[in-house]
Amino acid sequence: MRYTIYALLFILLLLRVVPGYSTTNVGTAGAQFLKIGPGARVDSLGGAFGGLANDVTSIYWNPAGISQLEKTSFSDTHTVWLADIRYNYLAFATPIKNVGTLGASVTFLNVPDTEITTLAKPDGTGLWYSAYDTAISVAYARQLYAKESGVNLSFGINAKYIHQQIHRESARGVAIDVGTLYHTGWRSLRIGMCFSNFGPEMRFSGPNLASGAEVAGDPRIADYRPFPDTTNPARKAALETIEFPLPSNFRLGIAYDVVDSGDNLLTLALDANHPNDNSERLNIGMEYWYRKMAAIRGGYKFRLGEDRGDDEEGLTLGLGIHLNFGKRVLSLDYAYADFGHLQQTHRVSLGLQF
């Protein structure tokens, strides 16, 4: 009976995420780098990882997932993103007996240096500026209960510090991710939920937003006045920037092993996403492992709503390999993602379990 309830809840969510056509929130959130998911493995699955969540990149996708780790794990993701942007993600997690699993991650995105232009010099001033984004997070997950039948429930939380820098202006903020992962006990069905980037709004500030000071008095007539000139007092001003919300997202995912026969493991995954700054999305992914050594992956990202025809994201593909060195496991993953008119992105991830 309870599995029927879960299925109904999932269908209700899919009905809920069909958007209205009267308003749109596209482009209303800042810190967009937080929406770039780490892990070449996950990217090749089309971002469908909320219910699978079984490696260290779960710190981002669903922090409850790191409770499944049996060994200390490390992951490094390097992405050649659009417009020559570079994205790097480092993650580390270690299980501690009778305590839970602790993890940490660092996200860094940097934009190539850009020449400063002005109205007077639209072709460039000879001066350059840089821009980069950083997020540092600390995660904790714990299995709340487990039964011999295979039923277990895990909870996880991830707290992050966010920093954005554009030339001399910067914005800072904090956010949390909260997730759960439920193994239903019915065959291999898993259900995961995660609410990401919940936190206060951010605002840019910096010295380049300040205007010049206006000096009191007029030196041309100062000698003719025996008293201070107060008609034009010194004034300072600064451009006011608006606050912007973080790109929060609610993710509901399911995962199921269609084939699990020793040497062969075929897993299907599906995620439904409800972001606060765009229309809803469905992600599907499939992963095939042979002897838990070599993997082939594929996925697809579907945008719902009236703007679905304009979506540039779609097909994703990837490969993975695990190399065993005694008790240590070295993993190497590659992902390809098609962005339509924006061409393609490539990701490589290196992982280590010990």
C-alpha positions as CSV (number, residue, x, y, z in Angstrom):
1,M,0.0,0.0,0.0
2,R,2.7,2.4,0.9
3,Y,4.4,2.1,-2.5
4,T,1.1,3.1,-4.1
5,I,1.1,6.2,-1.9
6,Y,4.6,7.1,-3.0
7,A,3.7,6.7,-6.7
8,L,0.6,8.9,-6.2
9,L,2.7,11.5,-4.5
10,F,5.2,11.5,-7.4
11,I,2.4,11.9,-9.9
12,L,0.9,14.7,-7.9
13,L,4.3,16.4,-8.0
14,L,4.5,16.1,-11.8
15,L,1.0,17.6,-12.0
16,R,2.1,20.4,-9.7
17,V,5.1,21.3,-11.7
18,V,3.1,22.1,-14.9
19,P,3.6,25.9,-14.9
20,G,1.2,28.6,-15.4
21,Y,1.4,30.9,-18.5
22,S,0.7,34.2,-16.8
23,T,4.0,34.9,-15.2
24,T,7.6,33.9,-15.4
25,N,10.5,34.0,-13.0
26,V,13.2,33.4,-15.6
27,G,16.3,35.5,-14.8
28,T,15.2,36.6,-11.3
29,A,17.8,34.8,-9.3
30,G,21.5,35.4,-8.9
31,A,24.5,33.2,-8.1
32,Q,23.8,31.2,-11.2
33,F,27.0,29.2,-10.9
34,L,25.2,27.2,-8.1
35,K,23.1,25.6,-10.8
36,I,26.0,24.0,-12.5
37,G,26.0,20.5,-11.1
38,P,29.3,18.7,-10.4
39,G,30.4,15.2,-11.4
40,A,30.9,13.9,-14.9
41,R,29.0,10.8,-14.0
42,V,25.9,12.8,-13.0
43,D,26.1,15.0,-16.0
44,S,26.2,12.1,-18.3
45,L,23.0,10.8,-16.6
46,G,21.2,14.0,-17.5
47,G,21.4,15.3,-13.9
48,A,19.1,12.5,-12.7
49,F,20.8,11.7,-9.3
50,G,18.4,12.6,-6.5
51,G,17.3,9.0,-5.9
52,L,20.7,7.4,-6.8
53,A,23.0,9.7,-4.8
54,N,25.7,7.1,-4.1
55,D,29.0,8.9,-4.5
56,V,30.7,11.9,-2.9
57,T,29.1,14.4,-5.3
58,S,25.9,13.7,-3.5
59,I,27.0,16.6,-1.3
60,Y,25.6,18.8,-4.1
61,W,22.8,16.7,-5.5
62,N,21.3,15.2,-2.3
63,P,23.5,15.4,0.9
64,A,21.6,12.4,2.4
65,G,23.3,10.3,-0.2
66,I,26.8,10.4,1.4
67,S,25.4,8.3,4.2
68,Q,25.7,5.4,1.7
69,L,29.5,5.7,1.5
70,E,31.5,2.9,3.1
71,K,34.9,4.4,2.4
72,T,36.6,7.8,2.6
73,S,35.9,9.3,-0.8
74,F,37.4,12.2,-2.8
75,S,36.3,13.7,-6.2
76,D,37.7,16.4,-8.5
77,T,35.6,17.6,-11.4
78,H,36.9,19.9,-14.2
79,T,34.5,21.4,-16.7
80,V,35.1,23.3,-19.9
81,W,31.9,25.3,-19.7
82,L,30.3,27.6,-22.2
83,A,32.1,30.8,-23.4
84,D,35.5,29.4,-22.2
85,I,34.4,29.5,-18.6
86,R,36.3,27.1,-16.3
87,Y,34.4,25.2,-13.5
88,N,36.1,23.1,-10.8
89,Y,34.5,21.2,-8.0
90,L,36.4,19.4,-5.2
91,A,34.5,17.1,-2.7
92,F,35.6,15.0,0.2
93,A,33.6,12.7,2.6
94,T,34.4,10.2,5.3
95,P,32.1,7.9,7.3
96,I,32.6,7.9,11.1
97,K,31.2,5.0,13.1
98,N,28.3,5.8,15.3
99,V,28.4,9.5,14.2
100,G,27.5,9.6,10.5
101,T,29.3,10.9,7.4
102,L,31.0,14.2,7.3
103,G,31.8,15.9,4.0
104,A,33.1,19.1,2.5
105,S,33.3,20.7,-0.9
106,V,34.7,23.7,-2.8
107,T,33.3,25.1,-6.0
108,F,35.3,27.6,-8.1
109,L,34.2,29.2,-11.4
110,N,36.3,31.8,-13.2
111,V,35.7,33.9,-16.3
112,P,38.5,34.8,-18.7
113,D,39.9,38.3,-18.1
114,T,37.9,40.9,-20.0
115,E,39.1,44.3,-21.3
116,I,37.3,47.3,-19.8
117,T,35.5,49.5,-22.2
118,T,33.9,52.9,-21.8
119,L,31.6,55.2,-23.8
120,A,34.7,57.2,-24.8
121,K,36.7,54.1,-25.6
122,P,34.3,51.4,-26.8
123,D,37.2,49.4,-28.3
124,G,39.0,49.0,-25.0
125,T,40.9,51.1,-22.5
126,G,43.9,48.8,-22.1
127,L,42.7,47.9,-18.6
128,W,41.3,44.4,-17.7
129,Y,39.0,43.0,-15.1
130,S,38.3,39.5,-13.8
131,A,35.3,37.7,-12.3
132,Y,35.0,34.6,-10.3
133,D,32.5,32.7,-8.0
134,T,33.3,30.5,-5.1
135,A,31.2,28.3,-2.7
136,I,32.6,26.4,0.3
137,S,30.3,23.9,2.0
138,V,30.3,21.5,4.9
139,A,27.9,18.5,4.9
140,Y,26.6,15.9,7.4
141,A,24.5,12.8,6.8
142,R,23.2,10.0,8.9
143,Q,21.2,6.9,8.5
144,L,18.1,7.3,10.7
145,Y,17.0,3.7,10.7
146,A,17.6,0.5,8.8
147,K,15.8,-2.8,8.7
148,E,16.8,-6.3,7.6
149,S,14.2,-6.1,4.8
150,G,16.3,-3.4,3.2
151,V,14.2,-0.5,4.3
152,N,16.2,2.5,5.5
153,L,16.0,6.2,5.7
154,S,18.8,8.8,5.6
155,F,18.9,12.5,6.3
156,G,21.6,15.0,5.2
157,I,22.3,18.7,5.4
158,N,24.8,20.9,3.6
159,A,25.7,24.4,4.7
160,K,27.6,26.6,2.3
161,Y,29.3,30.0,2.1
162,I,28.9,31.8,-1.2
163,H,31.2,34.6,-2.7
164,Q,30.9,36.3,-6.0
165,Q,33.5,38.8,-7.3
166,I,33.3,41.1,-10.4
167,H,36.3,43.4,-10.6
168,R,36.2,45.3,-7.3
169,E,32.5,44.5,-6.5
170,S,31.5,41.5,-4.5
171,A,28.5,39.8,-3.0
172,R,28.4,37.3,-0.1
173,G,25.8,34.9,1.3
174,V,25.0,31.6,3.0
175,A,22.7,28.8,2.1
176,I,21.7,25.3,3.1
177,D,20.7,22.1,1.3
178,V,18.5,19.6,3.1
179,G,17.8,16.1,1.7
180,T,16.4,12.7,2.5
181,L,17.0,9.3,0.8
182,Y,14.6,6.4,1.3
183,H,15.2,2.8,0.3
184,T,11.7,1.4,0.1
185,G,12.7,-2.3,0.6
186,W,10.7,-3.2,-2.6
187,R,13.4,-4.6,-4.8
188,S,15.9,-1.8,-5.4
189,L,13.5,1.2,-5.6
190,R,15.0,4.4,-4.0
191,I,13.3,7.8,-3.5
192,G,15.3,10.9,-2.8
193,M,14.2,14.5,-2.1
194,C,16.3,17.6,-1.7
195,F,15.7,21.3,-1.3
196,S,18.8,23.3,-2.4
197,N,20.1,26.8,-1.9
198,F,17.8,28.0,0.8
199,G,19.1,31.2,2.2
200,P,18.8,35.0,2.4
201,E,19.2,37.3,-0.6
202,M,22.5,38.7,-1.7
203,R,23.6,42.2,-2.8
204,F,26.7,43.5,-4.7
205,S,28.8,46.3,-3.1
206,G,32.2,47.8,-3.7
207,P,34.2,50.9,-4.3
208,N,33.4,51.2,-8.0
209,L,29.8,51.9,-7.1
210,A,30.7,55.1,-5.3
211,S,30.6,58.4,-7.1
212,G,33.1,61.2,-6.7
213,A,32.9,63.8,-3.9
214,E,31.9,67.3,-4.6
215,V,34.1,70.0,-2.9
216,A,32.3,72.6,-0.8
217,G,32.4,76.2,-2.0
218,D,33.5,77.8,-5.3
219,P,37.2,78.7,-5.2
220,R,36.6,81.5,-7.8
221,I,34.5,83.5,-5.2
222,A,36.0,82.3,-2.0
223,D,38.1,85.5,-1.5
224,Y,34.9,87.7,-1.6
225,R,33.2,85.9,1.2
226,P,34.2,86.3,4.9
227,F,32.3,83.2,6.0
228,P,32.2,79.6,4.8
229,D,30.2,78.8,1.7
230,T,27.4,76.4,2.6
231,T,25.5,76.6,-0.6
232,N,27.3,73.6,-2.1
233,P,28.3,71.2,0.7
234,A,30.5,68.2,0.1
235,R,28.5,65.2,-1.0
236,K,29.2,61.5,-1.6
237,A,26.9,59.1,-3.3
238,A,26.9,55.4,-4.4
239,L,24.9,53.4,-6.9
240,E,22.4,51.2,-5.1
241,T,22.2,47.6,-6.2
242,I,19.1,45.5,-5.7
243,E,19.1,42.3,-3.7
244,F,18.7,39.0,-5.6
245,P,17.5,35.6,-4.4
246,L,19.5,32.5,-4.6
247,P,18.6,29.9,-7.2
248,S,16.7,27.5,-5.0
249,N,15.4,24.2,-6.3
250,F,13.2,21.3,-5.1
251,R,14.3,17.9,-6.5
252,L,12.4,14.7,-6.3
253,G,14.2,11.6,-7.7
254,I,13.7,7.9,-8.0
255,A,16.1,5.2,-9.0
256,Y,15.6,1.5,-9.8
257,D,17.9,-1.3,-10.9
258,V,16.3,-2.9,-13.9
259,V,19.0,-5.6,-14.2
260,D,21.2,-6.7,-11.3
261,S,22.7,-10.1,-12.2
262,G,26.2,-10.3,-10.9
263,D,28.4,-8.9,-13.8
264,N,25.6,-6.7,-15.2
265,L,23.9,-3.8,-13.5
266,L,21.5,-1.5,-15.3
267,T,20.0,1.4,-13.4
268,L,17.3,3.9,-14.4
269,A,16.9,7.2,-12.7
270,L,14.4,10.1,-13.0
271,D,14.4,13.5,-11.4
272,A,11.7,16.2,-11.3
273,N,13.0,19.7,-10.6
274,H,11.0,22.8,-9.5
275,P,13.4,25.8,-9.5
276,N,12.4,29.3,-8.3
277,D,13.8,31.1,-11.4
278,N,12.7,29.0,-14.3
279,S,10.2,26.5,-15.6
280,E,10.2,22.9,-14.4
281,R,12.5,20.2,-15.7
282,L,12.4,16.4,-15.9
283,N,15.8,14.6,-16.1
284,I,16.2,11.0,-17.0
285,G,19.3,8.8,-17.0
286,M,20.5,5.3,-17.6
287,E,23.7,3.7,-16.4
288,Y,25.1,0.3,-17.3
289,W,28.0,-1.3,-15.3
290,Y,29.9,-4.4,-16.4
291,R,31.5,-6.1,-13.4
292,K,31.5,-2.8,-11.6
293,M,34.5,-1.8,-13.7
294,A,33.3,-0.1,-16.8
295,A,30.2,2.0,-17.3
296,I,28.2,3.4,-20.2
297,R,25.7,6.2,-19.5
298,G,23.1,8.3,-21.2
299,G,20.5,10.9,-20.3
300,Y,18.2,13.6,-21.4
301,K,16.9,16.9,-19.9
302,F,13.3,17.9,-20.7
303,R,12.1,21.5,-20.0
304,L,8.4,21.9,-19.3
305,G,6.2,24.9,-19.9
306,E,5.7,27.3,-22.8
307,D,9.5,27.9,-23.3
308,R,10.4,24.2,-23.7
309,G,11.0,24.7,-27.4
310,D,13.7,27.3,-26.7
311,D,15.6,25.0,-24.3
312,E,19.2,24.4,-25.5
313,E,19.9,21.4,-23.1
314,G,19.1,17.9,-24.1
315,L,21.2,14.8,-24.8
316,T,24.0,13.8,-22.4
317,L,26.4,10.8,-22.8
318,G,29.3,9.5,-20.8
319,L,31.8,6.7,-19.9
320,G,33.3,5.6,-16.6
321,I,35.9,3.2,-15.3
322,H,36.9,1.9,-11.9
323,L,40.4,0.6,-11.2
324,N,41.0,-1.4,-8.0
325,F,44.3,-1.2,-6.2
326,G,43.8,-3.4,-3.2
327,K,41.4,-1.5,-0.9
328,R,41.7,1.6,-3.0
329,V,39.4,2.4,-5.9
330,L,40.3,5.0,-8.6
331,S,37.5,6.2,-10.8
332,L,37.6,8.2,-14.0
333,D,34.5,9.6,-15.6
334,Y,33.8,11.6,-18.8
335,A,30.6,13.4,-19.8
336,Y,29.4,15.1,-23.0
337,A,26.4,17.4,-23.0
338,D,24.8,19.0,-26.0
339,F,23.7,22.6,-25.7
340,G,22.3,23.1,-29.2
341,H,23.3,26.5,-30.6
342,L,25.6,26.9,-27.7
343,Q,27.6,23.9,-28.9
344,Q,28.8,21.3,-26.3
345,T,30.4,21.0,-22.9
346,H,32.9,18.4,-21.7
347,R,33.6,17.3,-18.2
348,V,36.2,15.0,-16.6
349,S,36.0,13.7,-13.0
350,L,38.6,11.9,-11.0
351,G,37.6,10.0,-7.9
352,L,39.4,8.0,-5.2
353,Q,38.0,5.8,-2.4
354,F,40.3,4.5,0.3
